Amino acid sequence: MTDRGYDINVVMRTWLRVGLTDLYSAVSLYDEDLCRQAFTLIHQGYEKISKAILIGNHFSDRQVVYLDDVDKYASKLGHGKFICKIAEHLGTPYRDALENYKIKGLTMSGTAFLCHFEDMFIESRYPRPKSKSLRNQVVFRVSESSSVNILGGTEPRDFIFGSVLPYIHRDLERNFNIDIWAESPNGDISDEDWKVFRDRFQKTVSN
């Protein structure tokens, strides 16, 4: 089938809609203490929303884009490279905020935490024996006999919602005139459920 091309705003909003749905689903899983499963969706939501911005920025000279071009660009950003690209795009205030953020229970900044995000995503999809798990890496140890089960807690959620999404939210409003909290993601989530989700986290993201 011939790719007829799509308005860049439609493409961006599609990536945003699916990314927001991932984050909504992740929060629901955290509420059920299914943290490992939730992390997969936290990463995917963060990835899709970040890529929405990067796609909009990369194709800023075009009003109409072809999906093959978008897919190739998004694929090149991988599951980890996009983290560096979005940090570069959002600038010094964002990078400083990450550096100043301290991960609960660890002597690790938000910057360092994001360096492990792709590995965490891979492990959430391809489980490893405990002896080979990320939690046994030195950076996640708090003593010789104990470590932080980073995939088994809520810190990834708190970090993404509290320290990453505020900058993404502001960039979308400032540069693309998009308010991610303005409406539910195009019917994928009911208006009532979306309002509960939005009211629960909007203050955190907007601060």
C-alpha positions in Angstrom: 0.0 0.0 0.0 1.3 3.4 -0.9 2.2 5.7 2.0 0.2 8.8 1.3 1.7 10.9 4.0 0.3 12.3 7.2 0.2 15.6 8.9 3.1 15.8 11.4 0.7 16.9 14.2 -1.4 13.8 13.7 1.7 11.6 13.9 3.0 13.3 17.0 -0.4 13.1 18.7 -0.6 9.4 17.8 2.7 8.7 19.5 1.7 10.8 22.5 -1.7 9.1 22.8 -0.2 5.6 22.9 2.5 6.7 25.2 0.0 8.2 27.7 -2.0 5.0 27.5 1.1 3.0 28.4 1.7 5.3 31.5 -2.0 5.0 32.5 -1.7 1.2 32.3 1.6 1.2 34.2 0.0 3.1 37.1 -2.8 0.6 37.2 -0.3 -2.2 37.5 1.7 -0.4 40.2 -1.6 -0.2 42.2 -1.8 -4.0 41.9 1.9 -4.4 43.1 2.8 -5.7 39.7 5.9 -3.5 39.5 8.1 -5.5 37.0 5.2 -5.5 34.5 4.5 -1.9 35.2 8.1 -0.8 34.6 7.9 -2.2 31.0 5.0 0.2 30.4 6.7 3.1 32.2 9.7 2.8 29.9 7.5 2.4 26.8 5.4 5.4 27.8 8.5 7.5 28.4 10.0 6.3 25.1 6.9 7.0 23.0 6.3 10.5 24.5 9.9 11.4 24.1 10.0 10.2 20.5 6.9 12.2 19.8 8.9 15.4 20.6 12.0 14.1 18.7 9.9 13.2 15.7 8.2 16.7 15.7 11.6 18.3 16.0 13.3 16.2 13.4 10.6 16.7 10.8 9.9 20.4 11.7 10.5 21.5 8.1 7.7 19.3 6.9 3.9 19.6 7.3 3.3 16.1 5.8 5.5 13.1 6.7 5.7 9.6 5.4 5.3 6.8 8.0 8.2 4.9 6.6 10.5 7.9 7.3 9.1 8.3 10.8 9.5 4.6 11.5 13.1 4.6 10.3 13.9 7.6 12.4 12.2 6.3 15.5 13.9 2.9 15.1 17.3 4.5 15.0 16.6 6.1 18.4 16.2 2.6 19.8 15.2 1.9 23.4 18.1 3.8 24.9 19.5 6.3 22.4 16.4 8.4 22.6 17.2 9.1 26.3 20.3 11.1 25.3 18.5 12.8 22.4 15.6 14.0 24.5 18.0 15.3 27.2 19.9 17.2 24.5 16.7 18.6 23.2 15.3 19.7 26.6 18.5 21.4 27.5 20.6 22.4 30.5 17.7 22.9 33.1 16.5 19.4 32.4 20.0 17.8 32.6 20.7 19.7 35.8 17.4 18.5 37.4 18.3 14.9 36.5 21.8 15.3 38.0 20.4 16.8 41.2 17.7 14.0 41.6 18.7 11.3 44.1 17.3 7.8 43.6 15.7 6.6 46.9 17.9 4.1 48.7 20.9 4.6 46.4 23.7 7.1 46.0 22.7 7.5 42.4 21.6 10.6 40.4 18.7 10.7 38.0 21.3 10.9 35.2 23.0 7.7 36.3 19.6 6.0 36.8 18.6 6.7 33.2 21.9 5.2 32.0 20.5 1.9 33.3 17.0 2.4 31.9 17.5 0.4 28.7 19.1 -2.5 30.6 16.2 -2.4 33.0 13.7 -2.5 30.2 15.5 -5.5 28.6 15.4 -7.3 31.9 11.8 -6.6 32.4 11.1 -8.4 29.1 13.8 -11.1 29.4 14.0 -12.2 33.0 17.4 -13.3 34.4 18.3 -15.5 37.4 18.7 -13.5 40.5 22.5 -14.0 40.4 22.6 -12.3 37.0 20.0 -9.7 37.7 20.6 -5.9 37.6 19.9 -5.8 41.3 23.2 -7.6 41.9 25.2 -5.0 40.1 27.4 -2.9 42.4 25.4 0.3 41.6 22.2 -1.2 43.0 23.8 -2.6 46.2 23.4 -0.9 49.6 25.6 -3.4 51.4 27.5 -6.7 50.9 24.3 -8.6 51.6 21.5 -6.4 50.3 20.5 -4.5 47.2 17.7 -2.4 45.9 15.2 -4.4 43.7 14.9 -1.5 41.3 12.4 -3.3 39.1 10.3 -4.3 42.1 9.5 -0.9 43.4 7.8 2.4 42.5 10.9 4.6 42.1 10.9 4.4 38.3 7.3 5.7 38.3 8.0 8.4 40.8 11.1 9.5 38.9 9.5 9.6 35.5 6.4 11.4 36.7 8.2 13.7 39.1 11.4 14.7 37.3 11.0 13.8 33.6 7.4 14.5 32.5 7.3 18.1 33.9 10.0 19.1 31.3 8.4 17.1 28.5 5.0 18.7 29.4 6.4 22.2 29.2 8.3 21.5 26.0 5.1 20.2 24.3 3.2 23.3 25.4 5.9 25.8 24.5 7.1 24.4 21.2 4.2 22.4 19.8 1.1 23.9 21.5 0.1 20.5 22.9 -1.3 20.0 26.4 -1.0 16.3 27.2 -3.5 16.6 30.0 -6.2 18.5 28.0 -8.3 15.4 27.1 -8.4 11.7 27.3 -6.2 9.8 24.8 -8.7 9.6 21.9 -11.1 7.2 23.5 -8.6 4.5 24.6 -9.4 5.4 28.2 -12.8 6.5 29.4 -13.2 10.2 30.3 -13.9 9.3 33.9 -10.9 7.0 34.3 -8.7 9.6 32.5 -9.9 12.3 34.9 -8.9 10.2 37.9 -5.5 9.5 36.4 -5.0 13.2 35.4 -6.0 14.6 38.8 -3.8 12.1 40.5 -0.6 13.1 38.7 -1.2 16.5 37.1 0.0 18.4 40.1 3.2 16.4 40.2 3.9 16.8 36.4 2.9 20.5 36.3 5.1 21.6 39.2 
